[in-house]
Amino acid sequence: MSAEPRINDRIRVPEVRLVGPSGEQVGIVPLAKALELAQEYDLDLVEVAANARPPVCKLMDYGKFKYESAMKAREARKNQAHTVIKEMKLRPKIDPHDYDTKKGHVVRFLKQGDKVKITIMFRGREQSRPELGYRLLQRLAEDVQELGFIESNPKQDGRNMIMVLGPHKKKTEAMAEAREAQAARKAGRQGDGDAADEIADDDAGVEDTEQVSAGHEVG
């Protein structure tokens, strides 16, 4: 079945509850009268509530309505934020340099509005020291608490211990900030170019002045 509403001659009911072009309530009128009004306004009669009794119809430019609806849907899809779960794996006895590197990745993911699944991998005798993994996860959560929070507390899963961090910012907010930062960087580069042009012009003016002065002294 078509998802599009019935319009004009496709409407098959004796009477409709009519809504005018500006949203005003016209009232219940015979279908023939509603179609006549649609012709007078050079608009379409569109059934907007088929299950109502009688059905509700509105006078509108249906072609324009479909176009605007499609553009709104396209913009909504463009701005739609999909939840992404990133994963970061660590060892219980990770060295400081590797820890800082891994933490940097987690910070970047949270800033982007993504969730982060942190996995501590135990090997051999490390499995008998789960508190090492727990302390490491707690340390990481504290280090990034300004950007994210513990969404799923640390729990043992076989040889691994897992914790999930959630971002404070929504994905849409992170995307908007990223676009603003990109626009600001672009404007800054353009401003630097304009400043360079002005300096070049000033330098050219100085050279011209020196030449004129030199000419004056010779004369």
N, C-alpha and C positions, 0 to 999 in steps of 0.2 A: 504494500500500500504506500502511496505517496505521502511524504511528511509535509508537503506544502499545503497551505490552506486552499479551500475552494474560493474562486473569485468569479464575479459577474455571472454569466449564464450557467456556470457550473453549480451555482447554489440552487438547491431544489427543495425549498420550503415555502409555505404560503406567506409567512410573515417573519420579520426579523426585528431585533432590538437594534436600532441604528445609532451609531456614534458618528458625529460630524468630523470634518477635516481637522478641526482644532481641539478635538476631544470632547466637544459638547454633546450632551445627551439629547438626541432628537426624539427618542421614544420608540414604541412598537409601531411599525408601519408595514403595509403589504410589500412583498418582494418587488412587485412591479414599480411601486412608488420609489423604493430604495434605488432600483436600477435607473429610474428616470432622474433622480437627484445626482447619481454618479455621472450620468451623461452631461447634465447641466454644469457640474463642477469640472468636467473633463478629468475625472478621477476613476479609480476602480472601486468596486464594492468587494471588500475582503472579509471573509468569515474568520473572525478572531477567536470565537468561543463556540465551537460546533456543538458541544454537549449541553450548552445552556438551553433553556426553554422559555421563549424561542431563542434560536441561535443569535449571538451578538455579531454584528457586522460593522465595519468601519469604512468610511470613505477615505481613500489614500491613493498616492501614486505608488502602485505596487512595485514597479520596476525600480524606482528610487529606494523604496523600503528594502528590497532584496539586496541591492548594492551596498547600502549602509550597513545592513546586518552582516553581510559577508566581510566588510572591512573591519567591523568591530570584532568578529570572530577571529579574523586573521591577527589583529593586534593583541587579542587575548592569548592566542597561541604563542605569539612572539614573546610576550612577557611572562608566559607560564613558567613556573620554576619546578623542575623535577628534583625530587629528593634523591641525593646521591650519598652513598655510604662508601667512604674511602677506608682503606685498611693500612695499618702500620704495624709491622712486626718488630719486636725487640727481644733481646736475650736478657735474662735476669742479671747477669754480670756485665752489662754493656759498659764500654769505656766512656769517659766524659765527652770526648769529641764526637763519637757516634751518637750519643744521647742528644747533644745539642743539634746535630744534623736532623735526627728523627723528629725532635721537638719542633724544629723550624718547619718541617713538612706539615706537622699537625696544626701549627699556627696558621699556615697558609690555607689549609683546608677549611678550618673554622672561619677564617676571614671571608672565604668564598661562600659561607653559608651551608657547608656540607657537614654531615655527620662523619665521625671517625671511629672505626672499630680498631681498638688497640689489642694486639695479641702478644702475650708473653710466651715464648717457646722454651720449654724445659727439656733438657737432655740429661740422660744418665742420672747421676746422683742429685742433680738439681731438682728432680721431681720430689725429693724428700724435704725440700726447703721452699714450700709455696709462699712463705712469708716474704721471700725476696721479691717475687713477682708482685705481690700485693703492695709492698712498700714502693716499688718502682711505679706502679700505676697511680698510687696516691700522690706521689711526687709529681708525676706528669700532670695530673689533674689540677694540682695546686699551681703549677707553673703556667698553666693556660686558663686559669679560672676567669680572667677578664674577658676571654673570648668564648669560652664554652663551659658546660656543666656536665656532670656525670649523669647520663641518661639511663645507663644500665650498669649497676654495680659490678665490680670484679667477681667473676665466678670461674671455677675450675671446669675445664672441658677436656678430659683426657690428659694429654701431655701439655696442654695449653691453658692459659688463664686469659680471659677475655673481659674487656670493659668497653663500653660505647660512650663516646663524648658527643654531646649535641651542641650546636652553635647557639649563642644568644641571639644573633641576628637571623632573621628569616632570609631564605634564599633570594626572594624578590628584593629585599633591602640591600643585600650584598651586591646583586646585579646592578641595581640603580646607582649605588656608590661607585662601582667599577666604571660605569658609563660616565658618571660625572668626573671621576678622576682622569679618565681618558680624554674627555673634552677639555679639561683644564690643562693637561699636558700639551694637547694640540694647540690650544690658545697661547700657552707659554712659548712654544716653539715659534709660532707666528709672530708673537711680540718680540722675541729675540731677533727674528729676521728683520722686522721693521726698525728696531733699534740699530742694527748693523747698517741698514740703508741710510739712516739719519747720520750716523757717524761718518759714513763714506761721503755723504753730501757735505758735511761740515769740513772734512778734510779737503775736499775739492775746492770749497770756498776759500779756505786758508791759502791754498796754492795760488788761486786766482789773485787774491789780494797781494801776495808777495810779488807776483809777476807785475802787477800794476805799479806797486811801489818801486820796484826795480826800474821800471820803464820811466817813472817820474824822475828818479835820480839821474838817469842817463841824460834825459832831456835838459 
